[in-house]
Amino acid sequence: MMEAQEEQAMTGEVAETLRMINGAGLSKTPAERTEASLIERARSGDHAAFEQLMIGHQRKVIATAWRLLGNEDDARDAAQETFIKVYKYLGSYKADQDFGGWLYRIVVNVCHDHGRKRGQRDRLLSFADDRAARQLDQMASAENIEAAAIQAQQRALIEEALKTLSKKERAALVLRDLEGLPTEEVAQILGSSQATVRSQIATARAKIKQFRDRALRQKTRG
Amino acid sequence: MMMACTRIERLIPLYVEGDLDADATNAVRAHVNECEACRALVAEYEASQGWLHSYTPPDFNEALLDRMRLGVMRALQEQSVRPTFFERFALLLTPRRIIAASAVALMIIAALVFYTINRRPNADPTREEMARQESGEPKSESQNGLQPPAEAPDHIIERVNHPRPKRHASRYLAKLNRQRSPHRIGQVKQSDSVQARDNRPPAPDESVEPREMLRIELQTADPNIRIIWLAPKETDTQELKPMIETR
C-alpha cells in the first residue's frame, strides 16, 4: 500500500517537473531557444533580431521557392515577399508551433500567389539558356563546361516535368521528395489530410515518370 | 495470397520512397519478388525518383542573398507591415472554420424560420377552431353557415394584425380615386391614409379642404378577421351599398 502511494507521488513529481520544463521552454535545444528568443524580439519590432532570423532561414526559403517556381528571379522575389509576410504575421505565430513548418506554409502560399499573378508564363527556354550561360560562366575550367551544360539541360527537363503537375501536386512533391519532409508535416503545411497528400504524391511521381519515359523515348529516336 | 498487379502498380509510386505502412510495404515487397513486370516497374520508378532528386537548386551566392535581405529590411523600414484587421481576420479563415461557421449560420437561420412559422397566428385555422370548441365558444361564421359575402372586395377584408395595414387603405383609396375626377383625386390623396388611419386633423393652411373619411369596422366572429370599410363621408348613398350580405 505504502509503495503504491510512493510510486504515485513520484509519478506526480515527474509530471510536475515535465510541466515546469515545458513551461520554461527547457525541452528545446539551444538553437531552438535562440530562435524563440529572436522571434520574440522580432515580434516586438527588433529589426536586427529579425535579420538574424532571416539569415538562419534564407537558404531554405529561397531554395524551396526556386523548386516551386522554377527560376531564380521569381524565387528571390518570392523569398523577399515571404520574409515580409513572416514579419507581418509574427504576431499570429504561436510559440508552441514549429517555426520551420510555419515558414514553409508561408513560402508555399506566396509561391502559389506569385505563380497566379505572373501566370504560368513559359520562360523555360529563355531561362534555361540564361541559367546555362550563367553556370557556364561560373565554371572556370574547360572540362567542366560539358558537365555544366548537361546539368543545366537536365534541370530544364525536370522543370518541364514539374510543370506537368498541378500546383498542389507540385507543392506536395517538392516538400516530400525534394525537401525531404515527412508526409505528416507536408499534410500540415498544405492544410490537407495525409491521405490526400499521399494521393497527390503518388500521382505526381507517376506523372514525372511518364514525362521522363517520353523524354527518353524521344532521345532514343532522335 | 498475392495481390493483383493492377493494385500493386498503384502502390509502387509510394513504395519506392517508403510512404506505405508496414503491411502494405510487405505486401508489395512479396509481390515484387514474385512478379517480374512489377519488379521492372519498381526499377523504373526508382530511376525516375533518382532523376527527380537531381533537381537541386543553383548555389545561391551570398551577394544574391544579401540583396534579398536588404530588400526585405528596406521594405520593413519604409512601410508599416503590420497586418490590418481584415488581414488578421482572413488568417482565421481556415477551410474547417469556414465550414463550421456556415453550419452554425445555417442552423441559426433554420431555427429562426422555424420559430417565425410556429409563432405566426392562424397558421393552422383548424387548430384554433379545435381550441375554441374545447373552450366551449360558438363556432365561427363559416362553420355556422354564415359565409363571408362573395362580392366583398378582397382589399377591404384584412387581418387585424396584418403587418402592412396602411397599404390596404391606400389601395382602396387609389381605386376610389380612379373612379373620380382628377380634381377630387388630389383631395382624396391628401386625406387617404392620414385621415383614415390616424384620424389626424388636416393642416390648417391647406388650400383644399380634405374630405373626411367614413370608417366602418365590422368584427367577425373570428377575432383575427375584421372588415374595414373606408368611404368619403359625402359619398352618395348609392356608393354605400353593403359589402357584406347576410343570408
Interface residues (C-beta under 8 A of the other chain):
Chain A: H47 F50 E51 M54 I55 Q58 R59 I62 A63 W66 R67 E72 A75 R76 A79 Q80 F83 I84 Y87 K88 Y89 G91 S92 R131 Q135 Q154 R155 I158 E159 A161 L162 L173 R176 D177 L178 T183 G191 R198 I201 A202 T203 R205 A206 I208 K209 R212 D213
Chain B: R10 P13 L14 V16 E17 D19 E44 Y45 A47 S48 Q49 W51 L52 H53 S54 Y55 P57 P58 F60 L64 L65 R67 M68 R69 G71 V72 M73 A75 L76 Q77 V81 R82 P83 E87 R88 L91 T94 P95
